[in-house]
Amino acid sequence: MIALPSQSTLQPAGEGARQIADLFYVMAAGAVVIWFIVVGLAVYAIIYPGKHDARKTGLLVIGGGAVFPTVVLTALLTYGLSILPGLQRPAPEGSQVIEVVGVRWWWRVFYHLPDGRRVETANEIHLPVDEAVEFQLASEDVIHSFWIPSLGGKTDMIPGRQNRLKLFPTKAGVYRGACAEFCGAAHAQMAFDVIVEPRDEFNQWLATMAEPSTVNHPGSVVFDRLGCGACHAIRGTNANGFVGPDLTHFGRRRSLGAAILANTRENRKRWITHTHQAKPGVEMPAFEHLEEQELDQLVDYLGALQ
């Protein structure tokens, strides 16, 4: 299994996650205060049973059990609603636009370029630090939910509808995103890597992603013979499938199988030959009868797609 990067809203690395973490701490504090008062009244009644002064009892019950919780909960609700406009506000004009489409059980990712082109990748998202990013979210099949806990809140991906999410990462690093809506057998294995980096590194990465991924390697013959290009695309080659993830520059990715395995040579072999053991429910067939030489050539070719 791949080592998990940060995946906690309470360790925020984005403006949205920071506001959500603040909301959690404020609401937790309010809940603790209400709990102590209500439980304190109950303990008082147990310790001092019998008849009490009616006026004082009424003040304690009505004030501590009704008025005070109402005031605190109203204040918490007001605070929670006050952060919504900022979280829902669109990213500024000219921000990077990233289109993400949920598919059982992985992620199509399209980067919109200033010249109108779209660059496709899968299961890995790069973001520039200290800049707002506009996500356009949709689904190809069932309801998914896009969530990067360390960067912001979650947003549903609904078939036939495009939702929008703005994120503003504030710390460079590697984070983990996940599907937050049960979507089928491999829901728990539908994750993705998020790399937040300085703008110049992001620009360099995106420029590389926009280029074709041609490699003169004997494994490309095995890839073609097995018909992998019917499902997968590799820009610069004859492979132009759209059923499975785009494999252009696949060798640069940190993980495979939607962030469940590190992108190592042994894990690529395991994925190809024991696909359904690695990820039950995935639609890719297993090629467990490949000859060892062909398998070695194929996994080395995929790793060479830099």
Secondary structure, 3 states (H helix, E strand, C coil): CCCCCECCCCCCCEHHHHHHHHHHHHHHHHHHHHHHHHHHHHHHHHHCCCCCCHHHHHHHHHHHHHHHHHHHHHHHHHHHHHCHHHHHCCCCCCCEEEEEEEECCEEEEEEECCCCCEEEEECEEEEECCCCEEEEEEECCCCEEEECCCCCCCEEECECCCEEEEECECCCEEEEEEECCCCCCCHHHCEEEEEEECHHHHHHHHHHHHCCCCCCCCHHHHHHHCCHHHCCECCCCCCECCCCCCCCCHHHCCEECCCCEECCHHHHHHHHHCHHHHCCCCCCCCCCCCCHHHHHHHHHHHHHCC
